[in-house]
Each structure stands twice: as structure tokens, then as C-alpha cells.
């Protein structure tokens, strides 16, 4: 039995591209430090040696306007819980950033602590179903107007 690939080389490249664009929104001294695999978040952002934010980067292959046509933006409820616990236990804010069009499109940010208490739903089976437990975890359907803030526009 082959082990399913959860993150491809192309996925990681889109994430790196996303972080490079995202870092322009921070102070010149800010550094995005990649966390080890399977941590609660992807990056700990430091500024002059002090952790100032935890960031989870979610890349999407399609442009944001295509994904908007599907309705709410799906996010695993577990990710909201993990990021909220991380923030509460450390006193450091956390964010979930959605980077569309493989990191070249618009970016939206969600504050995990503002999403706690949102009801979860079982996601519909998608074309990329891998028969894994994580494919059947409850997701939150984020509202584009109330749960997300646009932080970057597409690159020209």
C-alpha cells in the first residue's frame, strides 16, 4: 500500500512563494521561520528575535473569484482549534492566510479565535478524495465577508 502524499513539491513551492509575498506586509526585521512538519502551524514569525505571530498558510490552486463561486471557503475545524490553543497558550496572535492561484493571486486572512464556535459540517466528497480520515473531518464554511479579510491583491 502506498502512502498518500499530503503535500507535493509544487504545493511547498506555492507556499514558499506565498510567504515571500506575505513577508512584504511585515516589518523589514520580520522573519518567517518554518516550523517542523505536523506542527500546529506552518510558521513562527519573529521580529528582532521575538515571536510576534504564528501563521498557517493555506494555498489554493484556483483564483479567489473561482473559489468564491463555490460558496463558503472550507477550513478544517481542527486547524481553528489548534491555532486558537497555540495563541491562547503562548499569548502570541495567530493567523490563517489563504493564498490563491498558487500564491500569485489574492490573499485573505482569518483570525482563528474569531472562528471558534462556528458550526462544523461534514465536507462533500471531492474529486481528490484519498480515503483518509482527514478527508472526512468536519470543516467550517468561512463567510467571505464576515470571516475573512483581504490582505493582498493578485500580482500583476
Secondary structure, DSSP 8 states (H G I E B T S, - for coil): -----SS-HHHHHHHHHHHHHHGGGS-TTEEEEE--TTSS-SEEEEETTEEEEEEEEEE-SS-HHHHHTTSSEEEEHHHHHHHHHHHHHHT--EEEEEE-TTTTS-EEEE-GGGTTT---EE----TT--S-GGGSSEEEEE-TTTT-EEEE----
